């Protein structure tokens, strides 16, 4: 059976990492939940040099999987989708945005 314990000669062993060698989050930052008003549109997850949008409501499925440069750009696209749906119809049978 293998041991998970490492033995080092005196004076050697693990040392604290140099802060300059620790990678910092990229320009995309951490994953962010995107909410438009009271509606959770989805989440923007860092990927490469941007963020990938994953929808959490059917009304935003058209944006699902889209790669944006920033989370703010993904938020603007979700807001534009809400505005477009609001202006698309004025009749009583107009589909409304659903809350997740």
C-alpha positions, 0 to 999 in steps of 0.5 A: 500500500502506498503512503500519502506522507512525503518525507523530506530531509532536514532543511528541505520541504514545501515552501510558501508559494511566491505570490507573483507565481499564483495565477490571478483571475483573468479579465473575465473574473469569477462566474457571475449570475446575471439578473434582469430585474427579478428574473435570473437570466443565467450565469456568465462563466469565464472561458478563455478570454471571455465568458460563456453564457448559460441560460437559466430561463427559457426566454434567454435560451437564444443566448445559451452557449454564446461566448461574450468578451465580458460579463457586462456584455452578456448582461447587455445582451440579456437586457436587449432580449427583454426589451425586444420581447417587450416591444415585440407585441402589444396585444393581450395574448403577448407572451410575458417573460417567465420567472425561473 
